[in-house]
Amino acid sequence: MKRKELNIIKTKLEPFSILAEQWMILSAGDFTNRNFNFMTIAWGSFGTMWFKPFVMVVVRPPRHTFSFMENSDSFTVSAFPDEFRDDLTFCGKNSGRDTDKVKSTKLTPEASKKISAPSFKEAELILECKKIYFDDFRPENFIDSGIEQYYPAKDYHRIYFGEVLYAEGTEKYS
């Protein structure tokens, strides 16, 4: 996959469809020590906060990736061409606690440019992020009562904001 460094402020990104329709992979941990995990995400956001470009992701505490997010200072989010849809589906339905996702998919982790969390050789977009904030969803703050239906186990997501330190992508994103 031919990628180049992108100016994150000028990156061509469709923030609603890339998560809701295309999906992305969230990765946290340390590539060098082979101590990392990744999962498919379809919820999150992109924007500017505190004058920094950021990605916001959410992870439920029972997810295996949660401990990697908690114990890491960085994470990546990556988008893939359509040909990897089955791999993203697999990573969303299977836990790294029970399954070796690297052996079970066509995804190849590789070193990121500026952070310890891995990127992926097959990705068409990689955003390398440094954690800058976290919080937990609090049900007492749900204004829309319909939100509670997504939490029958009361396992409310933890929210992470990551400052985008480096962006790399194919021509599609430049």
VEXBA-126523 format. One line per 2 residues: their letters; for each residue x, y, z of N, C-alpha, C. Coordinates in nm, 3 decimals, m for minus. Example, Ala and Ser with C-alpha at 12.3 -4.5 7.8 and 13.67 -1.06 7.14 Angstrom:
as	1.319,m0.569,0.780,1.230,m0.450,0.780,1.320,m0.330,0.780 | 1.285,m0.225,0.708,1.367,m0.106,0.714,1.290,0.003,0.787
This chain:
mk	0.084,m0.117,0.000,0.000,0.000,0.000,0.089,0.124,0.000 | 0.077,0.206,m0.100,0.157,0.328,m0.113,0.092,0.440,m0.034
rk	0.157,0.477,0.078,0.107,0.585,0.162,0.213,0.693,0.172 | 0.169,0.815,0.206,0.262,0.925,0.231,0.212,1.004,0.350
el	0.300,1.083,0.410,0.261,1.166,0.523,0.156,1.268,0.477 | 0.057,1.288,0.562,m0.052,1.381,0.532,m0.050,1.499,0.627
ni	m0.097,1.613,0.580,m0.125,1.727,0.666,m0.262,1.699,0.727 | m0.268,1.667,0.855,m0.393,1.623,0.917,m0.503,1.727,0.903
ik	m0.469,1.854,0.905,m0.571,1.959,0.894,m0.634,1.960,0.755 | m0.560,1.920,0.654,m0.610,1.923,0.517,m0.648,1.784,0.463
tk	m0.644,1.684,0.549,m0.675,1.547,0.507,m0.820,1.537,0.462 | m0.840,1.468,0.350,m0.975,1.442,0.300,m1.029,1.321,0.375
le	m1.120,1.346,0.464,m1.174,1.241,0.549,m1.324,1.262,0.560 | m1.400,1.156,0.542,m1.544,1.163,0.559,m1.574,1.105,0.698
pf	m1.579,1.193,0.800,m1.583,1.145,0.939,m1.704,1.060,0.974 | m1.816,1.080,0.908,m1.933,1.001,0.943,m1.928,0.863,0.879
si	m1.891,0.857,0.753,m1.892,0.727,0.685,m1.771,0.642,0.719 | m1.658,0.701,0.750,m1.539,0.619,0.776,m1.559,0.531,0.900
la	m1.632,0.581,0.997,m1.661,0.500,1.116,m1.787,0.416,1.099 | m1.896,0.478,1.063,m2.024,0.407,1.059,m2.034,0.304,0.947
eq	m1.972,0.331,0.834,m1.986,0.243,0.719,m1.859,0.165,0.687 | m1.744,0.232,0.690,m1.619,0.166,0.652,m1.557,0.091,0.770
wm	m1.573,0.145,0.890,m1.512,0.096,1.013,m1.363,0.123,1.013 | m1.303,0.111,1.130,m1.160,0.132,1.146,m1.107,0.030,1.246
il	m0.975,0.020,1.254,m0.910,m0.063,1.356,m0.843,0.031,1.456 | m0.871,0.006,1.583,m0.805,0.074,1.694,m0.699,m0.020,1.747
sa	m0.577,0.030,1.763,m0.467,m0.052,1.813,m0.398,0.021,1.928 | m0.364,m0.054,2.032,m0.293,0.003,2.146,m0.194,m0.100,2.200
gd	m0.090,m0.051,2.263,0.013,m0.139,2.319,0.148,m0.103,2.262 | 0.237,m0.199,2.263,0.375,m0.176,2.221,0.414,m0.275,2.111
ft	0.432,m0.223,1.991,0.467,m0.309,1.879,0.603,m0.377,1.899 | 0.702,m0.301,1.945,0.838,m0.354,1.961,0.841,m0.475,2.052
nr	0.765,m0.472,2.159,0.761,m0.583,2.254,0.655,m0.688,2.218 | 0.587,m0.668,2.105,0.480,m0.758,2.061,0.371,m0.772,2.168
nf	0.348,m0.664,2.242,0.248,m0.662,2.348,0.142,m0.559,2.311 | 0.047,m0.600,2.227,m0.055,m0.508,2.179,m0.181,m0.585,2.144
nf	m0.287,m0.511,2.123,m0.411,m0.569,2.075,m0.479,m0.468,1.984 | m0.571,m0.519,1.902,m0.647,m0.430,1.815,m0.790,m0.479,1.803
mt	m0.879,m0.386,1.773,m1.021,m0.417,1.761,m1.084,m0.324,1.658 | m1.195,m0.368,1.603,m1.270,m0.288,1.508,m1.352,m0.184,1.585
ia	m1.357,m0.063,1.530,m1.441,0.042,1.590,m1.533,0.101,1.483 | m1.652,0.138,1.526,m1.748,0.205,1.438,m1.805,0.329,1.506
wg	m1.759,0.357,1.628,m1.801,0.476,1.701,m1.678,0.559,1.732 | m1.694,0.691,1.730,m1.585,0.782,1.762,m1.607,0.915,1.694
sf	m1.503,0.997,1.695,m1.513,1.126,1.628,m1.374,1.180,1.596 | m1.374,1.282,1.511,m1.252,1.352,1.469,m1.278,1.500,1.482
gt	m1.177,1.577,1.517,m1.199,1.722,1.524,m1.079,1.795,1.579 | m1.108,1.908,1.638,m1.007,1.992,1.700,m1.050,2.022,1.843
mw	m0.960,2.002,1.937,m0.988,2.030,2.078,m0.861,2.083,2.139 | m0.873,2.190,2.214,m0.757,2.252,2.275,m0.653,2.289,2.169
fk	m0.703,2.329,2.052,m0.620,2.370,1.938,m0.532,2.257,1.885 | m0.577,2.133,1.907,m0.503,2.017,1.860,m0.596,1.929,1.777
pf	m0.548,1.873,1.666,m0.630,1.776,1.593,m0.641,1.650,1.679 | m0.762,1.595,1.688,m0.780,1.479,1.775,m0.870,1.374,1.713
vm	m0.855,1.253,1.768,m0.946,1.142,1.743,m1.002,1.105,1.879 | m1.133,1.081,1.885,m1.196,1.033,2.007,m1.246,0.892,1.981
vv	m1.204,0.799,2.065,m1.249,0.660,2.055,m1.311,0.619,2.188 | m1.393,0.516,2.184,m1.455,0.465,2.306,m1.432,0.314,2.314
vr	m1.404,0.267,2.436,m1.379,0.124,2.457,m1.449,0.082,2.586 | m1.522,m0.028,2.578,m1.589,m0.081,2.698,m1.485,m0.152,2.787
pp	m1.497,m0.140,2.918,m1.402,m0.207,3.009,m1.386,m0.358,2.989 | m1.490,m0.434,2.951,m1.467,m0.578,2.932,m1.382,m0.614,2.810
rh	m1.365,m0.522,2.717,m1.289,m0.552,2.595,m1.141,m0.574,2.630 | m1.078,m0.667,2.562,m0.936,m0.696,2.584,m0.851,m0.573,2.553
tf	m0.889,m0.495,2.455,m0.814,m0.374,2.418,m0.815,m0.270,2.528 | m0.915,m0.275,2.617,m0.926,m0.176,2.724,m0.798,m0.167,2.807
sf	m0.744,m0.281,2.850,m0.623,m0.278,2.934,m0.504,m0.220,2.857 | m0.499,m0.245,2.727,m0.390,m0.187,2.646,m0.407,m0.034,2.637
me	m0.530,0.010,2.622,m0.555,0.155,2.620,m0.518,0.218,2.754 | m0.552,0.151,2.861,m0.524,0.204,2.994,m0.374,0.211,3.023
ns	m0.300,0.114,2.973,m0.157,0.104,3.006,m0.065,0.164,2.900 | m0.122,0.227,2.800,m0.043,0.286,2.692,m0.064,0.436,2.688
ds	0.034,0.506,2.635,0.018,0.651,2.620,m0.021,0.689,2.478 | m0.044,0.588,2.393,m0.074,0.617,2.253,m0.163,0.510,2.194
ft	m0.218,0.541,2.077,m0.298,0.444,2.002,m0.301,0.486,1.856 | m0.338,0.393,1.770,m0.358,0.425,1.629,m0.502,0.393,1.591
vs	m0.551,0.465,1.492,m0.675,0.426,1.423,m0.639,0.416,1.276 | m0.686,0.309,1.212,m0.649,0.281,1.074,m0.772,0.244,0.993
af	m0.773,0.293,0.869,m0.879,0.258,0.773,m0.820,0.167,0.667 | m0.904,0.080,0.611,m0.860,m0.022,0.516,m0.946,m0.022,0.391
pd	m0.891,m0.068,0.281,m0.971,m0.086,0.160,m1.080,m0.191,0.184 | m1.182,m0.189,0.100,m1.295,m0.282,0.113,m1.255,m0.428,0.117
ef	m1.145,m0.462,0.053,m1.104,m0.604,0.047,m1.072,m0.663,0.185 | m1.060,m0.577,0.287,m1.030,m0.625,0.423,m1.152,m0.624,0.514
rd	m1.270,m0.610,0.457,m1.394,m0.603,0.535,m1.412,m0.728,0.621 | m1.384,m0.846,0.567,m1.399,m0.969,0.646,m1.304,m0.970,0.766
dl	m1.184,m0.915,0.748,m1.088,m0.908,0.857,m1.136,m0.813,0.967 | m1.193,m0.699,0.927,m1.248,m0.606,1.025,m1.367,m0.667,1.098
tf	m1.450,m0.740,1.025,m1.562,m0.810,1.089,m1.510,m0.910,1.192 | m1.409,m0.986,1.154,m1.349,m1.084,1.245,m1.296,m1.015,1.371
cg	m1.225,m0.904,1.354,m1.165,m0.832,1.468,m1.270,m0.768,1.558 | m1.388,m0.744,1.505,m1.496,m0.690,1.586,m1.571,m0.797,1.663
kn	m1.569,m0.919,1.614,m1.645,m1.028,1.675,m1.562,m1.119,1.764 | m1.429,m1.108,1.755,m1.341,m1.199,1.829,m1.246,m1.120,1.918
sg	m1.223,m1.174,2.036,m1.135,m1.108,2.132,m0.991,m1.155,2.116 | m0.898,m1.062,2.128,m0.757,m1.095,2.129,m0.717,m1.174,2.253
rd	m0.806,m1.178,2.350,m0.783,m1.257,2.470,m0.787,m1.407,2.437 | m0.869,m1.441,2.337,m0.891,m1.582,2.302,m0.837,m1.621,2.166
td	m0.805,m1.522,2.083,m0.771,m1.547,1.943,m0.649,m1.466,1.904 | m0.562,m1.523,1.826,m0.450,m1.449,1.769,m0.500,m1.384,1.641
kv	m0.533,m1.257,1.649,m0.591,m1.187,1.535,m0.493,m1.171,1.419 | m0.365,m1.166,1.450,m0.265,m1.155,1.344,m0.265,m1.283,1.259
ks	m0.269,m1.398,1.324,m0.270,m1.525,1.251,m0.404,m1.553,1.185 | m0.510,m1.493,1.238,m0.645,m1.522,1.189,m0.694,m1.427,1.081
tk	m0.615,m1.324,1.050,m0.655,m1.225,0.949,m0.540,m1.202,0.851 | m0.567,m1.119,0.751,m0.463,m1.078,0.655,m0.398,m0.948,0.698
lt	m0.417,m0.904,0.822,m0.362,m0.777,0.870,m0.221,m0.799,0.925 | m0.131,m0.711,0.885,0.009,m0.721,0.924,0.051,m0.601,1.007
pe	0.064,m0.618,1.139,0.110,m0.505,1.221,0.252,m0.466,1.184 | 0.279,m0.336,1.194,0.413,m0.283,1.169,0.438,m0.166,1.262
as	0.563,m0.127,1.275,0.599,m0.016,1.362,0.537,0.114,1.309 | 0.487,0.193,1.402,0.440,0.327,1.367,0.559,0.421,1.359
kk	0.537,0.539,1.305,0.647,0.635,1.287,0.684,0.708,1.416 | 0.583,0.743,1.500,0.611,0.830,1.615,0.566,0.775,1.749
is	0.496,0.664,1.751,0.443,0.611,1.877,0.470,0.461,1.886 | 0.443,0.405,2.004,0.471,0.262,2.025,0.360,0.169,1.974
ap	0.237,0.218,1.967,0.126,0.133,1.918,0.149,0.099,1.772 | 0.110,m0.022,1.729,0.135,m0.060,1.591,0.041,0.006,1.490
sf	0.090,0.012,1.369,0.011,0.048,1.251,m0.005,m0.081,1.171 | m0.061,m0.070,1.050,m0.083,m0.190,0.968,m0.039,m0.166,0.825
ke	0.034,m0.263,0.772,0.087,m0.256,0.636,m0.024,m0.236,0.534 | m0.139,m0.296,0.553,m0.248,m0.292,0.457,m0.337,m0.168,0.467
ae	m0.317,m0.085,0.569,m0.403,0.031,0.592,m0.387,0.136,0.482 | m0.496,0.200,0.447,m0.491,0.311,0.351,m0.487,0.445,0.424
li	m0.515,0.445,0.554,m0.504,0.565,0.637,m0.463,0.521,0.776 | m0.364,0.590,0.833,m0.318,0.564,0.969,m0.308,0.697,1.042
le	m0.371,0.703,1.159,m0.360,0.820,1.245,m0.293,0.775,1.374 | m0.175,0.830,1.402,m0.101,0.797,1.522,m0.134,0.901,1.628
ck	m0.181,0.856,1.743,m0.235,0.946,1.843,m0.169,0.929,1.980 | m0.150,1.041,2.047,m0.103,1.042,2.186,m0.224,1.072,2.274
ki	m0.249,0.988,2.373,m0.363,1.012,2.462,m0.346,1.146,2.534 | m0.456,1.225,2.536,m0.451,1.353,2.606,m0.565,1.372,2.706
yf	m0.665,1.282,2.703,m0.778,1.296,2.795,m0.857,1.166,2.796 | m0.918,1.135,2.910,m1.013,1.024,2.916,m1.124,1.059,3.015
dd	m1.233,0.993,3.000,m1.346,1.006,3.091,m1.435,0.885,3.068 | m1.535,0.869,3.151,m1.629,0.758,3.137,m1.768,0.813,3.107
fr	m1.842,0.741,3.024,m1.983,0.775,3.005,m2.053,0.757,3.139 | m2.137,0.852,3.172,m2.213,0.847,3.297,m2.361,0.847,3.261
pe	m2.432,0.742,3.299,m2.573,0.730,3.259,m2.658,0.847,3.308 | m2.623,0.906,3.420,m2.701,1.019,3.470,m2.689,1.142,3.378
nf	m2.592,1.140,3.287,m2.575,1.251,3.192,m2.638,1.223,3.056 | m2.697,1.106,3.036,m2.764,1.077,2.910,m2.891,1.160,2.902
id	m2.895,1.253,2.811,m3.014,1.335,2.791,m3.117,1.258,2.709 | m3.069,1.181,2.613,m3.154,1.095,2.532,m3.167,0.961,2.605
sg	m3.284,0.931,2.657,m3.304,0.808,2.735,m3.282,0.682,2.650 | m3.288,0.694,2.519,m3.267,0.579,2.432,m3.124,0.528,2.433
ie	m3.030,0.608,2.478,m2.889,0.566,2.481,m2.870,0.447,2.575 | m2.944,0.445,2.683,m2.927,0.339,2.784,m2.946,0.199,2.725
qy	m3.022,0.186,2.618,m3.044,0.053,2.557,m2.914,m0.012,2.509 | m2.812,0.066,2.485,m2.684,0.012,2.439,m2.599,m0.044,2.553
yp	m2.649,m0.033,2.676,m2.573,m0.076,2.793,m2.654,m0.167,2.885 | m2.706,m0.279,2.834,m2.784,m0.368,2.922,m2.698,m0.425,3.036
ak	m2.566,m0.436,3.014,m2.476,m0.489,3.118,m2.416,m0.376,3.204 | m2.457,m0.252,3.178,m2.406,m0.135,3.252,m2.254,m0.120,3.236
dy	m2.200,m0.167,3.124,m2.056,m0.160,3.097,m2.027,m0.037,3.009 | m2.040,0.079,3.068,m2.029,0.205,2.996,m1.889,0.227,2.941
hr	m1.883,0.277,2.819,m1.756,0.303,2.752,m1.669,0.403,2.828 | m1.539,0.384,2.815,m1.442,0.487,2.852,m1.410,0.563,2.724
iy	m1.403,0.693,2.734,m1.377,0.783,2.621,m1.229,0.822,2.626 | m1.161,0.814,2.513,m1.021,0.856,2.503,m1.008,0.959,2.391
fg	m0.943,1.069,2.422,m0.907,1.167,2.319,m0.759,1.148,2.291 | m0.725,1.141,2.163,m0.585,1.129,2.124,m0.548,1.240,2.028
ev	m0.443,1.313,2.062,m0.390,1.415,1.971,m0.324,1.343,1.854 | m0.359,1.381,1.733,m0.298,1.319,1.616,m0.158,1.378,1.599
ly	m0.058,1.293,1.619,0.082,1.335,1.605,0.134,1.314,1.464 | 0.075,1.217,1.394,0.123,1.183,1.260,0.009,1.118,1.184
ae	m0.004,1.155,1.059,m0.106,1.097,0.970,m0.039,1.054,0.842 | m0.081,0.938,0.794,m0.025,0.883,0.672,m0.139,0.817,0.596
gt	m0.142,0.839,0.465,m0.248,0.779,0.388,m0.220,0.773,0.239 | m0.309,0.705,0.171,m0.300,0.694,0.025,m0.350,0.823,m0.039
ek	m0.342,0.829,m0.168,m0.388,0.945,m0.245,m0.533,0.978,m0.214 | m0.612,0.879,m0.181,m0.754,0.898,m0.147,m0.774,1.002,m0.037
ys	m0.678,1.015,0.054,m0.689,1.104,0.170,m0.609,1.233,0.157 | m0.539,1.254,0.044,m0.458,1.377,0.033,m0.527,1.483,m0.052
